[in-house]
Amino acid sequence: MTFVLVVDDDPQILEVFTDLLGKDARFEVRTCSTGYEAGMLTEAFRPHVIVLDYMLPDVNGNIVCRRLRERDELAGTKVIFVSGVVAQEEINRLMDAGADDFVRKPFDIRTFVSKIEALVGL
């Protein structure tokens, strides 16, 4: 089973991932809406993939990603940033923070699931 943590302050995004991935027996999904909660859930849940919004209410996603990358035990955790950011410089900063992929909002959910599958080898 692949554990997926979705971190986004948009309840509709959380609902889409919960509905779609929750119906797929290959995935167990948890969600939260702040960087602080992401840190706590990462400790408890140990996700294989984190779908991470860039603009969170408490801290930007790139800071969350950098903190994850500082932890040796989370080295295998894949991070996919999701954002409406359009400037390439900002996307480059997210990738430099340690992201494995970047997806621009709005996105096609089935294509997104394919990215998750590819990252974890499903």
C-alpha positions in Angstrom: 0.0 0.0 0.0 1.2 3.5 -0.8 0.6 6.2 1.8 -0.2 9.6 0.4 -0.4 12.8 2.4 -2.2 15.7 0.7 -1.4 19.1 2.2 -3.5 21.9 0.8 -5.7 24.7 2.4 -8.3 24.3 -0.3 -11.0 21.8 1.0 -12.1 21.0 -2.6 -8.5 19.8 -3.5 -8.4 17.6 -0.4 -11.8 16.2 -1.2 -10.8 15.4 -4.8 -7.7 13.5 -3.7 -9.6 11.7 -0.9 -12.4 10.7 -3.2 -10.3 9.5 -6.1 -7.4 7.9 -4.2 -9.6 6.6 -1.4 -11.4 4.4 -3.9 -8.2 2.9 -5.1 -7.0 0.0 -2.8 -3.4 0.8 -3.6 -3.5 4.1 -1.7 -4.2 5.2 1.9 -4.7 8.9 2.0 -4.5 11.4 4.8 -5.0 15.1 4.5 -4.2 18.4 6.3 -4.2 22.1 5.5 -1.1 23.6 7.2 2.6 23.1 7.2 2.6 22.4 10.9 0.0 19.6 10.5 2.1 18.2 7.6 5.1 17.9 9.9 3.0 16.1 12.6 1.3 13.7 10.1 4.6 12.9 8.4 6.0 11.8 11.7 2.9 9.6 12.5 1.9 8.4 9.0 5.3 8.2 7.2 3.9 8.8 3.7 5.5 7.5 0.6 4.3 10.6 -1.3 3.4 14.1 -0.2 1.2 16.3 -2.4 2.2 19.7 -1.2 0.6 23.1 -1.9 3.1 25.9 -2.2 0.9 28.6 -0.5 -0.1 27.3 2.9 -1.7 29.6 5.6 1.1 29.2 8.1 4.3 28.5 6.1 5.2 28.1 2.4 5.5 24.6 1.1 9.1 25.0 0.1 10.0 25.4 3.8 8.0 22.2 4.6 9.9 20.4 1.8 13.3 21.6 3.0 12.6 20.4 6.5 11.5 17.0 5.1 14.7 16.8 3.1 16.8 17.4 6.2 15.6 14.2 7.8 17.5 11.1 6.7 14.7 8.8 7.5 12.4 10.6 5.0 14.9 10.5 2.2 12.7 8.2 0.2 9.6 10.3 0.6 8.5 11.8 -2.8 7.2 15.4 -2.9 5.0 16.7 -5.6 4.3 20.4 -5.4 0.9 21.7 -6.5 0.4 25.4 -7.2 -1.1 28.1 -9.3 2.4 29.7 -9.5 3.2 30.7 -13.0 6.7 32.2 -12.8 9.4 29.7 -13.8 11.8 31.2 -11.2 9.4 30.2 -8.4 9.0 26.7 -9.8 12.8 26.4 -9.9 13.0 27.4 -6.2 10.4 24.7 -5.4 12.4 22.1 -7.2 15.6 23.4 -5.5 13.8 22.9 -2.2 13.8 19.1 -2.9 10.6 18.5 -4.8 10.4 15.5 -7.1 7.8 17.0 -9.4 5.6 20.1 -9.9 2.1 20.3 -11.1 0.3 23.5 -12.0 -3.3 24.2 -10.8 -5.7 23.5 -12.3 -4.7 19.9 -13.2 -6.2 16.8 -14.6 -6.5 14.4 -11.6 -6.0 11.2 -13.7 -2.7 12.6 -15.0 -1.7 13.5 -11.5 -2.4 10.0 -10.3 -0.2 8.7 -13.1 2.6 11.0 -11.7 2.2 9.4 -8.3 2.3 5.9 -9.8 5.5 6.7 -11.7 7.2 8.2 -8.6 6.5 5.2 -6.4 6.9 2.5 -9.1 3.3 1.3 -9.4 
